[in-house]
Amino acid sequence: MTNIKQVVLAFGAVALLMLGGEVVGENGVPQGNIHTIMETGGEQKNLPEESETPTRAPQATPTPTFAADAVTEMNCVMYAKNDVNIRKEPSTSGKLLGALKEGEGILVTGKCRDVSWYRVEYSGAVAYIHANYLTSVSPTATPLVQYANSFWAEEDGTVYVLDSYGRKLVRMEEDSVTEISLPGCLLPVDVLFHNQDIYIYDEILNEIRIYTLEGIFLEAIAVPIQKDYVRGFDAEDDVALLTFGGKRLVFHGNTATFSEEIYREKTVYSKGYDYTEYITTDASGIRYSVNTKILKDTSILAGELTVCASSADGEWIGEFVIPTLQCDWLPDHYVRVTKNGDVYVLMIQEEEFVVKKVELTRNPVSYMEEIRKETAKIEAAYEKESTRRIKNGATYRKAITLDRETVLERAVTMAEYEWTLTQKNTDMTIARRAQLPHYIAALTEEHAGQTGWEVAMKGIPYCWGGFVSPYAASYERFSKVIDKYLAGNIKSEGEYLAKTAGLDCSGYASALYGISWKLNTRQLSDVGTKKNSLSQLEKMDMLVAPGDHVVLFVEWMDERTILATESAIRDGRVTIHPRTLNSFLIENTFQMRSPW
């Protein structure tokens, strides 16, 4: 498989998988350290400055002083994300040698350890390109995994990565990688192996789908949940789903029915943490959990995640601190523990999915002080940019006149909005450069070759740049255009594509707050006032990452879970759903704000 960078079954990385799709922002699929330059091209002197750095990890401008031996050796071809300069030294003041066009490849011979530059071979000589502008993903390659939302690990070291967008499993063994298709799935979000069968939970269909190890579909069972919400599988000895409402739905395969019981987490080590989440117990009785520390007295939602092992009476055994500062983001289900006690973590680093087998230690290294310093820099940067926009009059400063209850009512209306998906509003000739939301694309594929088909839908679809009307009540306009517009667009680049219907994250927030034109996430981060504590959040306040995404807080469900509403690429539509605080910590650097 040409998509795999490396497969190493040893302590450290198990596999690196290519991250498919576009580098995105303002969409609900977090960028982390991925940096996107929207304007490129032109003569060399007009190329983007290499000193620009990712939002999540700002760095100082590279210094011209450089030790030639401070390089990690490499030997691979990488590709330009945008048109970018090639320089003689690893610095923006280095002599300009030439330029690499977007999509062009170049041989990379090393990566500078002290500055963010790659060493490359150019015209037979040594040269340098800024690291932000190169990627290992070929522009013509078919991605092995588009979006890894969950995974499973077996005792023999075999790892199965669930590709929610590709609707498949990728099985990685010591010397081979194979794909297992999941026919009939629309949005598979979690996976469980039990008695030699594969159990998949599909969020759109709200059902468990059972497959053989070869991917042969066996049966589908509707999940009996109305008011509660599915968190995912409980990885114990039976087949059960956990809900955010504190229930455990046990599936009985012989009768294809569920029984409901109260879910009680087992006691784990918790001293010094703000909250814990029990994961599973291995064959020797050791209990595993993800323990969280939240950074206090800051408007940025940040913290540290640790995988902990403890005895049945809560005695601490060891831990592994997840290096979140080195991650772009983490998926929904990012920790698995096998029955023999092997711990695996799924992370996204430098645009690649990485599954690591980790060791728990009694001498862990905490990153909390680094997180504190980094968060202070980010908060200061947000404040500086906001001040500049306000000074230049390039933002929105009017007070929100709608009350909180009215804003919530609008959210419910748009999340529950009923409309019809048809052959006509999925016709790609309407907007050729668009990309349908993944579950809509799956439904379209199912009806390929048919005419006059219709599917009842709920929730206004995600649409990049979408604000189909200049009025706040976008959903009223949606009903008038959906018969002739394309149903959504998740291709997150450039401006709004004409004749695409729906809302992106900031368009949704603008419509909720009654703002008569669409604000972007940076402008939304200028509205109202920031809040410096989770306890200060009130109904329909914002969690906003300027330039990336915005989510609205609805209410607390428990100490670590909130009910939130958003329009995100991952869901492909407007939703009101539970989100753990950890999901915010691992996705982006969100600032807590009230628009009132």
C-alpha positions as CSV (number, residue, x, y, z in Angstrom):
1,M,0.0,0.0,0.0
2,T,1.7,3.2,-1.1
3,N,-0.3,5.3,1.4
4,I,1.5,3.9,4.5
5,K,4.5,5.8,5.6
6,Q,5.8,3.1,8.0
7,V,4.6,0.2,10.0
8,V,6.6,-0.6,13.2
9,L,5.3,-3.1,15.7
10,A,7.5,-2.2,18.6
11,F,7.4,0.2,21.5
12,G,6.5,3.5,19.9
13,A,4.6,3.9,16.7
14,V,2.6,1.0,15.5
15,A,1.6,2.7,12.2
16,L,1.5,6.0,10.5
17,L,-1.5,6.5,8.2
18,M,-1.9,9.2,5.6
19,L,-4.5,11.8,6.5
20,G,-6.8,12.3,3.5
21,G,-8.9,15.2,2.5
22,E,-8.3,18.9,2.6
23,V,-6.5,20.9,5.2
24,V,-9.4,22.7,6.7
25,G,-10.6,25.4,9.1
26,E,-13.8,26.8,10.4
27,N,-15.4,23.4,10.0
28,G,-15.4,21.3,13.1
29,V,-12.6,19.1,12.0
30,P,-9.8,20.5,14.1
31,Q,-6.6,21.6,12.4
32,G,-4.3,21.5,15.4
33,N,-0.8,22.3,14.1
34,I,-1.9,22.2,10.4
35,H,-1.5,25.6,8.9
36,T,-3.3,26.8,5.8
37,I,-2.3,29.8,3.6
38,M,-5.4,30.9,1.7
39,E,-3.5,33.2,-0.8
40,T,-0.7,31.7,-2.9
41,G,1.0,31.9,-6.2
42,G,2.5,34.7,-8.2
43,E,6.1,35.7,-8.5
44,Q,8.7,34.5,-6.0
45,K,8.8,37.8,-4.2
46,N,5.0,37.5,-3.6
47,L,5.1,34.0,-2.1
48,P,3.7,33.6,1.5
49,E,6.3,34.4,4.2
50,E,7.8,31.2,5.6
51,S,7.7,32.7,9.1
52,E,4.0,32.2,9.4
53,T,3.3,29.4,11.9
54,P,0.3,27.4,13.2
55,T,-2.2,28.9,15.5
56,R,-1.9,26.2,18.1
57,A,1.9,26.4,18.4
58,P,3.2,29.8,17.7
59,Q,7.0,30.0,17.3
60,A,9.6,32.8,17.1
61,T,10.9,33.9,13.7
62,P,13.7,31.5,12.8
63,T,17.2,32.8,13.6
64,P,19.8,32.8,10.8
65,T,22.3,31.0,13.2
66,F,22.1,27.3,12.5
67,A,24.3,24.3,13.2
68,A,24.5,22.1,10.1
69,D,24.7,18.9,12.2
70,A,21.4,19.7,14.1
71,V,19.4,17.8,11.6
72,T,17.4,14.6,11.9
73,E,18.2,12.6,8.8
74,M,15.4,11.8,6.3
75,N,15.1,10.3,2.8
76,C,11.7,10.8,1.4
77,V,9.7,12.8,-1.1
78,M,7.4,15.5,0.2
79,Y,5.0,17.8,-1.5
80,A,4.3,21.6,-1.4
81,K,1.0,22.5,0.2
82,N,1.2,25.9,-1.5
83,D,3.7,27.8,-3.7
84,V,6.7,28.2,-1.4
85,N,10.3,29.6,-1.5
86,I,13.4,27.5,-1.4
87,R,16.3,29.1,0.5
88,K,20.0,28.5,1.0
89,E,19.8,28.7,4.8
90,P,16.9,27.7,7.1
91,S,15.8,31.2,7.7
92,T,13.5,33.7,6.0
93,S,16.6,35.9,5.6
94,G,18.4,33.1,3.7
95,K,19.3,33.6,0.1
96,L,16.4,32.8,-2.2
97,L,17.3,29.9,-4.6
98,G,14.0,29.2,-6.2
99,A,10.4,28.1,-5.5
100,L,8.3,25.0,-5.4
101,K,4.9,25.1,-6.9
102,E,1.8,23.8,-5.1
103,G,1.7,20.0,-5.4
104,E,5.2,19.6,-6.6
105,G,7.5,17.0,-4.9
106,I,11.0,17.4,-3.6
107,L,13.5,15.1,-2.0
108,V,13.7,15.8,1.7
109,T,17.0,14.8,3.3
110,G,16.5,16.0,6.9
111,K,14.5,18.0,9.4
112,C,16.2,20.8,11.4
113,R,15.8,20.0,15.1
114,D,16.1,23.6,16.4
115,V,14.0,25.4,13.7
116,S,10.9,24.5,11.7
117,W,12.7,23.8,8.3
118,Y,13.2,20.8,6.2
119,R,16.6,20.2,4.5
120,V,16.1,19.4,0.8
121,E,18.1,18.5,-2.3
122,Y,17.6,21.3,-4.9
123,S,19.5,21.4,-8.2
124,G,22.1,19.0,-6.8
125,A,22.8,21.2,-3.7
126,V,21.6,21.5,-0.1
127,A,18.7,23.9,0.4
128,Y,15.8,24.5,2.9
129,I,12.0,24.9,2.9
130,H,9.9,25.9,5.8
131,A,8.2,22.9,7.4
132,N,4.7,24.5,7.4
133,Y,4.6,24.2,3.6
134,L,5.5,20.6,3.0
135,T,3.4,17.5,3.5
136,S,4.0,13.8,3.0
137,V,0.6,13.4,1.3
138,S,0.9,13.2,-2.4
139,P,-1.7,15.4,-4.2
140,T,-2.6,12.4,-6.4
141,A,-2.5,9.7,-3.7
142,T,-5.7,8.0,-2.6
143,P,-5.7,8.3,1.2
144,L,-5.7,5.1,3.2
145,V,-7.7,6.7,6.0
146,Q,-9.8,9.8,5.6
147,Y,-11.0,10.2,9.2
148,A,-10.0,7.8,12.0
149,N,-12.6,8.2,14.7
150,S,-12.0,5.0,16.7
151,F,-9.8,1.9,16.7
152,W,-9.5,-1.6,18.2
153,A,-6.4,-3.4,19.4
154,E,-6.0,-7.2,19.8
155,E,-3.6,-9.0,22.2
156,D,-1.5,-10.2,19.3
157,G,-0.7,-6.6,18.3
158,T,-3.1,-6.4,15.4
159,V,-4.7,-2.9,15.2
160,Y,-7.9,-2.0,13.4
161,V,-8.5,1.7,12.6
162,L,-12.1,2.7,11.9
163,D,-12.3,5.2,9.0
164,S,-15.7,7.0,9.6
165,Y,-15.6,8.8,6.2
166,G,-14.3,5.9,4.2
167,R,-16.8,3.5,5.9
168,K,-14.2,0.8,6.4
169,L,-11.7,-0.7,8.8
170,V,-7.9,-0.8,8.1
171,R,-6.3,-3.9,9.7
172,M,-2.6,-3.4,10.5
173,E,-0.5,-6.5,11.3
174,E,3.2,-6.9,11.6
175,D,3.8,-7.4,7.9
176,S,0.6,-6.5,6.1
177,V,-2.2,-3.9,5.9
178,T,-5.6,-4.8,4.6
179,E,-8.9,-3.0,4.2
180,I,-12.3,-4.3,5.4
181,S,-15.3,-2.5,3.8
182,L,-18.4,-1.9,5.9
183,P,-21.3,-2.0,3.4
184,G,-24.5,-0.2,4.4
185,C,-22.8,2.2,6.9
186,L,-23.4,5.9,6.7
187,L,-21.3,7.2,9.6
188,P,-19.6,4.5,11.6
189,V,-18.1,6.0,14.8
190,D,-17.1,3.2,17.1
191,V,-15.9,-0.4,16.8
192,L,-15.9,-3.5,19.1
193,F,-14.7,-7.0,18.4
194,H,-16.6,-9.8,20.1
195,N,-16.7,-13.6,19.5
196,Q,-15.0,-13.3,16.2
197,D,-17.4,-10.7,14.9
198,I,-17.1,-7.0,14.3
199,Y,-19.6,-4.7,15.9
200,I,-20.0,-1.2,14.5
201,Y,-22.1,1.7,15.9
202,D,-23.4,3.9,13.1
203,E,-24.4,7.4,14.4
204,I,-26.6,8.4,11.5
205,L,-28.5,5.1,11.4
206,N,-28.5,4.8,15.2
207,E,-27.9,1.1,15.0
208,I,-25.4,-1.6,15.7
209,R,-24.2,-3.3,12.5
210,I,-22.5,-6.7,12.8
211,Y,-20.0,-8.0,10.3
212,T,-17.7,-11.0,10.0
213,L,-13.9,-10.5,10.2
214,E,-14.0,-10.5,6.3
215,G,-16.5,-7.7,6.2
216,I,-19.6,-9.8,5.4
217,F,-22.7,-8.0,6.7
218,L,-24.7,-10.2,9.2
219,E,-27.4,-8.0,10.7
220,A,-28.4,-4.5,12.0
221,I,-30.1,-3.8,15.3
222,A,-31.8,-0.5,16.0
223,V,-30.6,1.2,19.2
224,P,-33.5,1.9,21.6
225,I,-32.5,5.4,22.7
226,Q,-34.7,8.4,22.6
227,K,-33.7,11.0,25.2
228,D,-30.2,9.7,25.9
229,Y,-27.2,9.7,23.6
230,V,-24.7,7.0,22.7
231,R,-21.1,7.5,23.9
232,G,-19.8,4.4,22.3
233,F,-19.1,0.7,23.1
234,D,-18.3,-0.4,26.6
235,A,-15.2,-2.5,26.0
236,E,-15.9,-5.2,28.7
237,D,-16.7,-8.9,28.2
238,D,-20.1,-8.4,26.7
239,V,-21.5,-6.2,24.0
240,A,-22.9,-3.0,25.4
241,L,-23.4,0.7,24.5
242,L,-22.8,3.4,27.1
243,T,-25.0,6.6,27.0
244,F,-24.3,10.1,28.2
245,G,-27.4,9.7,30.3
246,G,-25.6,7.2,32.6
247,K,-27.1,4.0,31.2
248,R,-25.6,0.8,29.9
249,L,-27.5,-0.9,27.0
250,V,-26.5,-4.6,27.0
251,F,-27.1,-6.3,23.7
252,H,-28.3,-9.9,23.7
253,G,-27.3,-11.5,20.4
254,N,-29.5,-14.6,20.8
255,T,-32.6,-12.5,20.8
256,A,-31.3,-9.3,19.2
257,T,-32.6,-7.2,22.1
258,F,-31.2,-4.8,24.6
259,S,-31.6,-4.7,28.3
260,E,-31.0,-1.4,30.2
261,E,-29.0,-1.0,33.4
262,I,-27.6,1.9,35.4
263,Y,-23.9,2.4,34.5
264,R,-21.6,2.7,37.5
265,E,-18.0,3.5,36.8
266,K,-15.5,1.5,38.8
267,T,-13.3,3.2,41.4
268,V,-10.0,4.5,39.9
269,Y,-7.1,6.6,41.1
270,S,-8.2,10.3,41.1
271,K,-6.0,12.2,43.5
272,G,-4.9,15.6,42.0
273,Y,-7.3,15.4,39.0
274,D,-10.4,17.4,38.2
275,Y,-12.2,14.4,36.9
276,T,-11.7,10.8,35.7
277,E,-13.2,8.5,33.1
278,Y,-13.0,4.8,33.6
279,I,-12.1,2.8,30.4
280,T,-11.8,-0.9,31.2
281,T,-10.2,-3.6,33.4
282,D,-7.6,-6.1,32.1
283,A,-7.4,-9.8,32.8
284,S,-5.2,-9.2,35.9
285,G,-7.8,-6.9,37.5
286,I,-5.9,-3.6,36.8
287,R,-8.3,-0.7,36.0
288,Y,-7.5,1.9,33.4
289,S,-8.9,5.5,33.1
290,V,-8.3,8.8,31.4
291,N,-7.7,11.4,34.1
292,T,-7.9,15.1,33.4
293,K,-6.5,18.3,34.8
294,I,-8.1,21.6,33.7
295,L,-6.1,24.8,33.5
296,K,-7.7,27.4,35.8
297,D,-8.1,31.2,35.6
298,T,-8.0,31.5,31.8
299,S,-10.5,32.0,29.1
300,I,-8.9,29.2,27.0
301,L,-10.2,25.7,27.6
302,A,-7.0,23.7,28.1
303,G,-5.7,20.9,30.2
304,E,-3.7,17.7,30.4
305,L,-4.9,14.1,29.8
306,T,-3.3,11.1,31.4
307,V,-3.9,7.4,31.0
308,C,-3.8,5.9,34.5
309,A,-3.7,2.4,35.9
310,S,-4.9,1.6,39.4
311,S,-5.8,-1.4,41.5
312,A,-9.4,-2.3,42.5
313,D,-9.2,-0.2,45.6
314,G,-8.0,2.9,43.7
315,E,-4.3,2.6,44.4
316,W,-2.1,4.2,41.8
317,I,0.1,1.9,39.7
318,G,1.4,4.0,36.8
319,E,0.5,6.4,34.1
320,F,1.2,7.8,30.6
321,V,0.7,11.5,30.0
322,I,-0.6,12.1,26.5
323,P,1.6,14.7,24.7
324,T,-1.3,16.8,23.5
325,L,1.0,19.7,22.6
326,Q,2.6,17.5,20.0
327,C,-0.8,16.4,18.6
328,D,-2.9,18.1,16.0
329,W,-5.9,16.5,17.7
330,L,-7.2,13.3,19.1
331,P,-10.3,11.4,17.8
332,D,-13.4,10.5,19.9
333,H,-12.1,7.1,20.9
334,Y,-8.3,7.4,21.4
335,V,-7.4,4.9,24.0
336,R,-7.7,1.1,23.9
337,V,-6.4,-1.5,26.4
338,T,-6.2,-5.2,25.6
339,K,-7.0,-7.9,28.1
340,N,-3.2,-8.6,28.6
341,G,-2.8,-4.9,29.6
342,D,-1.2,-3.4,26.5
343,V,-2.2,0.2,26.1
344,Y,-2.6,1.9,22.7
345,V,-3.2,5.6,21.9
346,L,-4.5,6.9,18.6
347,M,-3.2,10.4,17.8
348,I,-3.0,12.8,14.8
349,Q,0.5,14.3,14.4
350,E,1.7,16.3,11.5
351,E,-1.3,15.4,9.3
352,E,-0.9,11.6,9.9
353,F,-2.8,9.2,12.1
354,V,-0.4,7.5,14.6
355,V,-1.3,4.5,16.7
356,K,1.2,4.1,19.6
357,K,1.7,1.3,22.0
358,V,2.7,3.1,25.2
359,E,4.2,2.2,28.5
360,L,2.8,3.4,31.8
361,T,5.4,4.5,34.3
362,R,5.7,5.5,37.9
363,N,7.8,8.5,36.9
364,P,5.7,10.4,34.4
365,V,6.6,13.7,32.8
366,S,3.9,16.3,33.1
367,Y,3.3,18.9,30.4
368,M,1.1,21.1,32.5
369,E,3.6,24.0,32.8
370,E,4.2,24.0,29.1
371,I,0.5,23.9,28.5
372,R,0.1,26.9,30.8
373,K,2.7,28.9,29.0
374,E,1.4,28.0,25.6
375,T,-2.1,28.9,26.6
376,A,-1.0,32.3,27.9
377,K,0.6,33.0,24.5
378,I,-2.5,31.9,22.6
379,E,-4.8,34.0,24.8
380,A,-2.5,37.0,24.3
381,A,-2.5,36.4,20.6
382,Y,-6.3,36.2,20.5
383,E,-6.5,39.5,22.4
384,K,-4.0,41.2,20.2
385,E,-5.8,40.2,17.0
386,S,-9.2,41.1,18.4
387,T,-7.9,44.6,19.4
388,R,-6.5,45.1,15.9
389,R,-9.8,44.1,14.2
390,I,-11.8,46.4,16.5
391,K,-9.4,49.3,15.9
392,N,-9.7,48.8,12.1
393,G,-13.5,48.5,12.3
394,A,-13.2,45.0,10.7
395,T,-15.5,43.2,13.1
396,Y,-18.9,43.2,14.8
397,R,-19.5,45.0,18.1
398,K,-23.3,45.2,18.4
399,A,-25.0,43.7,21.3
400,I,-27.1,40.5,20.9
401,T,-30.7,41.5,21.3
402,L,-32.3,38.0,21.4
403,D,-32.6,36.3,24.8
404,R,-30.9,33.0,25.6
405,E,-34.2,31.0,25.4
406,T,-35.0,32.3,22.0
407,V,-31.5,31.4,20.7
408,L,-31.9,27.9,22.1
409,E,-35.3,27.6,20.4
410,R,-33.7,28.5,17.1
411,A,-31.1,25.8,17.6
412,V,-33.7,23.2,18.2
413,T,-35.6,24.3,15.1
414,M,-32.5,24.0,12.9
415,A,-31.3,20.7,14.4
416,E,-34.8,19.2,14.0
417,Y,-35.6,20.8,10.7
418,E,-37.1,18.2,8.3
419,W,-36.3,18.3,4.6
420,T,-36.0,15.9,1.7
421,L,-32.9,14.6,0.0
422,T,-33.4,13.9,-3.6
423,Q,-31.6,13.1,-6.8
424,K,-31.9,16.7,-7.8
425,N,-30.3,18.3,-4.8
426,T,-27.4,15.9,-4.9
427,D,-26.6,16.5,-8.6
428,M,-22.9,17.6,-8.6
429,T,-23.3,19.6,-11.8
430,I,-25.0,22.3,-9.6
431,A,-21.7,23.1,-7.9
432,R,-18.9,21.0,-9.5
433,R,-16.2,22.0,-7.0
434,A,-18.3,21.1,-3.9
435,Q,-18.2,17.9,-1.8
436,L,-21.3,16.5,-0.3
437,P,-21.4,15.7,3.5
438,H,-20.2,12.2,4.0
439,Y,-23.4,10.6,5.0
440,I,-25.3,12.4,2.2
441,A,-22.7,11.1,-0.2
442,A,-23.2,7.6,1.1
443,L,-27.0,7.8,0.6
444,T,-26.4,9.1,-2.9
445,E,-24.1,6.1,-3.7
446,E,-26.8,3.7,-2.4
447,H,-29.3,5.2,-4.9
448,A,-26.9,5.3,-7.9
449,G,-28.6,4.4,-11.1
450,Q,-32.1,5.1,-9.6
451,T,-34.3,8.0,-10.6
452,G,-36.9,9.9,-8.6
453,W,-35.6,8.7,-5.2
454,E,-36.2,10.6,-2.0
455,V,-34.9,10.3,1.6
456,A,-36.4,12.1,4.6
457,M,-33.7,14.1,6.4
458,K,-33.4,16.0,9.7
459,G,-31.0,18.8,10.5
460,I,-29.8,21.5,8.1
461,P,-26.7,20.2,6.3
462,Y,-23.2,21.6,6.8
463,C,-22.1,24.0,4.1
464,W,-18.7,25.7,3.9
465,G,-19.3,29.5,4.0
466,G,-23.0,28.7,4.2
467,F,-25.5,31.4,5.2
468,V,-28.0,31.0,2.4
469,S,-29.8,34.2,3.3
470,P,-28.5,37.5,4.6
471,Y,-31.1,37.2,7.4
472,A,-30.6,35.6,10.7
473,A,-33.4,33.0,10.2
474,S,-31.4,31.1,7.6
475,Y,-33.6,28.0,8.0
476,E,-36.6,29.9,6.5
477,R,-34.6,30.6,3.4
478,F,-33.3,27.0,3.2
479,S,-36.8,25.7,2.5
480,K,-37.0,27.9,-0.6
481,V,-33.7,26.9,-2.2
482,I,-33.1,23.2,-1.3
483,D,-35.0,22.0,-4.4
484,K,-32.5,23.7,-6.7
485,Y,-29.3,24.0,-4.6
486,L,-26.8,21.3,-3.7
487,A,-27.5,19.8,-0.2
488,G,-24.4,21.0,1.7
489,N,-20.7,21.3,0.9
490,I,-17.8,20.1,3.2
491,K,-15.0,21.2,0.8
492,S,-13.5,23.7,3.2
493,E,-11.5,26.0,1.0
494,G,-11.9,29.4,-0.6
495,E,-15.2,31.3,-0.5
496,Y,-18.8,30.1,-0.3
497,L,-19.7,28.1,-3.4
498,A,-22.8,29.5,-5.2
499,K,-25.9,27.3,-5.1
500,T,-24.9,25.2,-2.1
501,A,-27.4,25.1,0.8
502,G,-26.7,24.9,4.5
503,L,-24.7,26.5,7.3
504,D,-21.1,26.3,8.4
505,C,-20.2,26.7,12.1
506,S,-20.0,30.5,12.1
507,G,-23.0,30.9,9.8
508,Y,-25.0,28.8,12.2
509,A,-23.9,30.8,15.2
510,S,-24.7,34.1,13.3
511,A,-28.1,32.8,12.5
512,L,-28.7,31.7,16.1
513,Y,-27.8,35.1,17.5
514,G,-30.0,37.0,15.1
515,I,-27.0,38.7,13.3
516,S,-28.2,39.8,9.9
517,W,-25.0,38.9,8.0
518,K,-22.6,36.0,8.4
519,L,-19.7,36.6,10.7
520,N,-16.6,34.3,10.6
521,T,-15.1,32.7,13.7
522,R,-12.6,35.5,14.2
523,Q,-15.3,38.1,14.2
524,L,-17.4,36.0,16.5
525,S,-14.5,36.0,18.9
526,D,-14.8,39.8,19.2
527,V,-18.4,39.7,20.2
528,G,-19.3,40.1,23.9
529,T,-16.9,39.3,26.7
530,K,-14.6,36.4,27.6
531,K,-15.2,34.1,30.6
532,N,-12.3,32.8,32.7
533,S,-14.0,29.8,34.2
534,L,-16.1,26.8,33.1
535,S,-18.4,27.6,36.0
536,Q,-19.3,30.9,34.4
537,L,-20.7,29.4,31.2
538,E,-24.4,30.1,30.6
539,K,-26.9,28.8,28.1
540,M,-25.9,29.5,24.5
541,D,-22.5,31.0,25.3
542,M,-19.7,30.3,22.8
543,L,-16.6,28.1,22.8
544,V,-14.8,29.6,19.8
545,A,-11.4,28.9,18.2
546,P,-10.8,31.9,16.0
547,G,-10.1,30.8,12.4
548,D,-11.3,27.2,13.1
549,H,-14.6,26.4,14.8
550,V,-17.3,27.6,17.1
551,V,-19.6,25.5,19.4
552,L,-22.4,26.8,21.6
553,F,-22.9,25.6,25.1
554,V,-26.4,24.5,26.1
555,E,-26.1,23.0,29.6
556,W,-24.1,20.8,31.8
557,M,-25.1,17.1,31.7
558,D,-22.6,16.1,34.4
559,E,-19.2,17.4,35.7
560,R,-17.3,16.4,32.5
561,T,-20.0,16.5,29.8
562,I,-21.9,19.4,28.3
563,L,-24.8,19.5,25.9
564,A,-23.6,21.5,22.9
565,T,-24.9,22.6,19.5
566,E,-22.8,23.1,16.4
567,S,-22.6,22.7,12.6
568,A,-19.5,20.6,11.9
569,I,-18.0,18.7,9.0
570,R,-17.7,15.5,11.0
571,D,-21.5,15.4,11.6
572,G,-22.3,17.0,8.3
573,R,-25.3,18.8,9.7
574,V,-26.6,21.0,12.6
575,T,-26.7,18.9,15.7
576,I,-27.5,19.3,19.4
577,H,-25.5,16.6,21.2
578,P,-23.3,15.8,24.2
579,R,-19.6,16.5,24.2
580,T,-17.1,15.7,26.9
581,L,-14.8,18.4,28.1
582,N,-11.9,16.2,26.9
583,S,-13.3,16.4,23.4
584,F,-12.7,20.2,23.5
585,L,-9.2,19.9,25.1
586,I,-8.0,17.5,22.3
587,E,-9.7,19.3,19.4
588,N,-8.5,22.9,19.5
589,T,-7.8,25.9,21.7
590,F,-11.3,27.2,22.4
591,Q,-12.0,30.4,24.2
592,M,-15.1,30.7,26.4
593,R,-17.2,33.8,25.5
594,S,-20.6,35.2,26.1
595,P,-22.1,37.3,23.3
596,W,-24.4,39.1,25.8
